[in-house]
Amino acid sequence: MAILPIITLPDPVLRKNSAPVERVDDDLRKLADNMLETMYDAPGVGLAAVQVGIPRRIIVLDTSKDEDNPTPLVLINPEIVTLGPELRLHEEGCLSIPDVQVEIERPSTLTVRYLDRDGKPQEMTAEGLLATAIQHEVDHLDGKLIIDFLSRLKRDMVIRKFKKLAKGETGKAPQAAT
């Protein structure tokens, strides 16, 4: 398995709609395994393929608290079928927007339909953190980020910060303070 580089803001690939997975095969399972390894290493509770530069509809998750007994999930072509009526406020972070936390209110339960790592159709009901993580990762597949839940002013501030950081990483010398 390999740890993949995680794409961060302001990379435009994060705003792409991810294409459906056409075929579940060994290459896709290897991608899922590499995504899980990357997510655990980061560390995070979820990762969408678009976050590693592959705009395909696949997400991996593990919201278990026990590092000794991980419960990894691979959802291929996930589709949220129903959202529960109760809302849950949760402070969300994102591996593609490091050090930014956003309080987001989302439905606390959901039902999701997907293909498992063997390509078999599945349906699952989730609640709490798992329901939040699924919604967060499905948002990624649709080009939506946690900063989209912020006011325009706060969102623009975060985007400016990451654009500045990206310029610094491209080898351009930062301006000396005078």
Stockholm file with secondary structure:
# STOCKHOLM 1.0

chainA/1-178         MAILPIITLPDPVLRKNSAPVERVDDDLRKLADNMLETMYDAPGVGLAAVQVGIPRRIIVLDTSKDEDNPTPLVLINPEIVTLGPELRLHEEGCLSIPDVQVEIERPSTLTVRYLDRDGKPQEMTAEGLLATAIQHEVDHLDGKLIIDFLSRLKRDMVIRKFKKLAKGETGKAPQAAT
#=GR chainA/1-178 SS CCCCCCCCTTCGGGGSCCBCCCCCCHHHHHHHHHHHHHHHHTTCSEEEGGGGTCCBSEEEECCCSCTTSCCCEEEEEEEEEEECSCEEEEEECCTTSTTCCEEEEEESEEEEEEECTTSCEEEEEEEHHHHHHHHHHHHHHTTCCGGGGSCHHHHHHHHHHHHHHHHHHTTCCCCCCC
#=GC SS_cons         CCCCCCCCTTCGGGGSCCBCCCCCCHHHHHHHHHHHHHHHHTTCSEEEGGGGTCCBSEEEECCCSCTTSCCCEEEEEEEEEEECSCEEEEEECCTTSTTCCEEEEEESEEEEEEECTTSCEEEEEEEHHHHHHHHHHHHHHTTCCGGGGSCHHHHHHHHHHHHHHHHHHTTCCCCCCC
//
